[in-house]
Amino acid sequence: MAASRLPPGTLTLKQFLRRQQVLLLYRRILQAIRQIPNACDRQYLKHWAREEFERNKSATEEDTIQMMITQGNIQLKELEKTLALAKS
């Protein structure tokens, strides 16, 4: 087997794509939080989101990461629904 030319610690393509999914989810959550009118609630949710991502950043199991991304997307959709109802 040929030695890899990549430096140690370089992400595989699969890891890179998964990382992009996580970053996109984080950005979308922060964008949704910016729409919250109450500054105190906005700050609380921003802190909560950051804490959740920080707490889970060491996860390496592929199934676990995918499950967390799915849960994050569900929570994001619920937040977006709540914001849409609050605006109407």
Beta strands, then each sheet from edge to edge (+ up, - down):
end
